[in-house]
Amino acid sequence: MSEPKRLSAPVAPGGTIGILGGGQLGRMLSLAAARLGLKTHIFSDEADAPAYQVCDTHTHAAYGERTALETFAKRCDAITFEFENVPAETVAIVAALSPTSPGARALKTAQDRFEEKSFVARLGLTTPDFQAVDSEQSARAAFATIAGPAVLKTRRMGYDGKGQAKVTSADQAAQAYAAFRGAPCILERFVKFDYEASVIAARAIDGQFAAYDPPENIHENHILRRSIVPSRLSRRGIEKAVSLARAIADALDYVGVFAVELFVSGDALMVNEIAPRVHNSGHWTIDACLVSQFEQHIRAVAGWPLGHPGRHSNAVMENIIGEEAEHWPAYAARGAALHLYGKPEIRPGRKMGHFTKLTPLS
């Protein structure tokens, strides 16, 4: 396999940023790139991906189609991805032909929950207790080691609560593993916490780092319902959250925007997950900051200086989920910033858009 290609100079206005994935994150990345005078080329295996509606060009092909990937890569000045489950082989193919960020190490780490937790633990950061599970017998043993309520998760794939099961006994752990049809899993201790928060941050090619104010996140049915800024984190808590995010980014030699999801108990912070991409809990930055997380990501992967992450307003971002999208006239009348993703089909639990309510800084 060829060595990854490096960016030798910033991508100038008029250049093309390639994006693997055509969902709402790819859509918002394309809109941010256009603001900077950059073009975008979306590569997706979806025939009607929402990002196609706003990009300059797109390729519809399977992520394993080498010829299509090579043609795509040769037409791009730099490449990124909008979701962490893009196949590693896909990234390797395009990275040999066009500078691709974030790098392979970040992707490999975030794609596997056990590798991710192990990486975070090696940095000396706190995570829920965890054990690898690869059989019904090891599921029972892992539960005995953790000795309390736990969550069994598939090591790969899964989001918004998919591929997870709460278990309260060794028998339940074994049954949950069997239900996942032998997929490699991780068992994590069930954590009691005051609330959830996240750090949305960016790291540039030269190591420059910038972090947004951490939002407080509220979930319903394992799906993010709303993000609130400012959060309840104290100034010291914010400093700790930003510091741990920087430690993660530097250790991965990360380039681009990423999120660190946190459990908060008093002043104690525990790392839940890392997302090597722009993140749902950072959508409020589009309307409350001069430089959104999407523009920040484009800046980083294109080799530009990072923008200032400060906000000019307090914000509450709320997702529009499933059939709620049918009430778009009511959302449009709310006096909030409305963002609809152009998805052709409404499905239960599907994120169809969001709106953000702004208030003056207090």
Protein Blocks (a to p, Z undefined) as FASTA:
>chain_A
ZZddddfbdcdehiacddedjbfklmmmmmmmmmnopacddddfbfklfklmmmmbdcdd
dfklmklmmmmmmmpcbdcdfbfkbcfklmmmmmmmoccdddfklmmmmmpmklmmmmmm
mnopacddddddfbfklmmmmmmmnopadddddfbgciehiaiacdfbfklmmmmmmmnn
opacddddddddfbdcdddddddfkopacdddddddddeehiafbdcdddfbdfklmmmm
mmmmmmmmmmnopacddddddddehjbccdfbdcdbddfklmmmmmmpmbdfklmmmmmm
nopacddfbdfbdcdddddehjllmmmmmmmmnopacddehiabdcehiafbdcdddddd
ZZ
